[in-house]
Amino acid sequence: MCGIVAYIGPREAYPILMKGLRRLEYRGYDSAGLCLLNSDLKVFKCKGKVSDLEDHVKDSDISGNIGMAHTRWATHGEPNQINAHPHFSQNKSLAIIHNGIIENYAALRSELMNRGYAFTSDTDTEVLIHLIEDIKINEKVSLQEAVRIALNQVIGAYAIVVISKSSPDKIIAARKGSPLVVGIGKNEFFVASDATPIIEYTDNVVFLNDEEIAIIRRNDELKILTVKNQEKTPYIQKLELSLSAIEKGGYDHFMLKEIFEQPRSIHDSMRGRLHLEQGLVTLGGIRDYEQKLLNAKRIIITACGTSWHAGLVGEYLIEDLARIPVEVEYSSEFRYRNPIITEEDVVIAISQSGETADTLAAIELAKGKGATVLGICNVVGSSIARATHAGVFTHAGPEIGVASTKAFTAQVAVLTLLALLLAQKKGTLPTSHFRRLLVELSTIPDKVEQTLKLNDKVKEIADIYMNATNALYLGRGYNFPVALEGALKLKEISYIHAEGYPAAEMKHGPIALIDEQMPVCVIATRRGTYEKVISNIQEVKARKGKIIAIINEGDETVKNLADHSIEIPETEEILVPLIATIPLQLLSYHIAVMRNCNVDQPRNLAKSVTVE
Ligand code: F6R
């Protein structure tokens, strides 16, 4: 949440900052602001999006080759111009941008008020910049030392950049719990919440660790200190990210582009891991932990949102194929409910962004209790990738649309590989069955490609239901998490209320909602509980509900019952989520577009949820 970008070097900072903000806008978009230093510290900010900020500065002097910018997702204080970042210190000699939450801000604020500081905003961030100014003046220390001392008094999470009017050749950046990357160019530096604003200028980056402060000086080497005042050698990494991967590539929205990327992203997530000829699966990232997994009393999967849905598919897969007990926990509940975790448990944290605050906290909790913690993560260098003992990356590529699509199928692909690997090592599947699954898994990218050809058909259905006020999604077995995911996609981008349910649970309550206005999306693929799902469809029909059925090609039985059907290629039951999810993503996308919703930036949401 909140995007940060900063620049120091020979070029004009403004275009770099604005381009960077646009790349980071997926992280928050309720207000935006920037600060440029050119003999004076100039701050411009406004409510709304980056484009509103552009209009706002149109007639202003925006020159300067040091600056920073911010796009906000409000936590403390409503989204308005006053609460937008950057924030000035009292004497306006310092400015700050911040992503995170200062938890003890109230106590710090009243101390500072007693010392005569006046606050103009409702934010926790303003407290921090006043505190830095107070320390700098009273303790007569350098900017970096004042930041360091202040950060020692702060409880909470932060990624910050501070600029001082009296130090036009210096940027101070620091992080704890919220991500921050420093890009190192030729005589220039970039700072950002992720690498996307940096990639077109340099591929040399340093991912700051928690409690590290970067002291970035013009024409000097990057220096890193910890908040405890230890010097660290910057670990410079090469970015493996292409510019085209973070652009729309001709699609109207990132979400649509990302839906259409799934044949490739699923393939990439399996490449080098699924070995058809040898008949085996390898997951290099967790090789040293295979035995631990095989001996685990229990696997606990922890995640949030869509990643939690992938975790649920993981539970079905691992229990079904490898016969190891699995529990799936919402990270936000897990971390606070005093769970029983032992050294014999293996915890798997799933996260696209690798920055979700609740999942990070769940990881720390599990590590504290001695459990082995593995990650399934999409972003290399992210906090979760680094906090876990080991892990497997989903190679979905950057996901920029706020609604998660290709990350979900990549997570499910990796979990399928994991379940197969464990099954093979445990001998819980006959070899012929194992091989059959492996062959079928290798065909999934093609079947997803075929499914994407249904786009026009899905669009026609979207047109019929675009004005619905409610929707129900039903599935059983492996298709239950698909129903949950379908409903989440619809509600988050189209603002239509939608619920996902195990189909058989419908008669225990939700059936009361069904009338002729209610679209009911049923995933009714052959195998598993197919016959029983047909009965559930009959129950909906008897109450005049409208059935949109996801069925296998040529299934005349359900086709005759349903109001609309979407025919997807047949596959093994355990692999259906990888295919059945696709038309549901498309359905939500088209409905949202038809309702004029901002598909890539739905209201109130942010891509990377770095606050709990
Ligand atoms: C839904 C969505 C969210 C995320 C959730 C977890 O489309 O994107 O529900 O899945 O915020 O995020 P990650 O996977 O980054 O931990």
Boltz pocket constraint, residues with backbone or C-beta under 6 A from the ligand:
constraints:
  - pocket:
      binder: B
      contacts: [[A, 304], [A, 305], [A, 306], [A, 307], [A, 308], [A, 350], [A, 351], [A, 352], [A, 353], [A, 354], [A, 355], [A, 356], [A, 359], [A, 402], [A, 403], [A, 404], [A, 405], [A, 488], [A, 489], [A, 492], [A, 606], [A, 607], [A, 608], [A, 609]]
      max_distance: 6.0
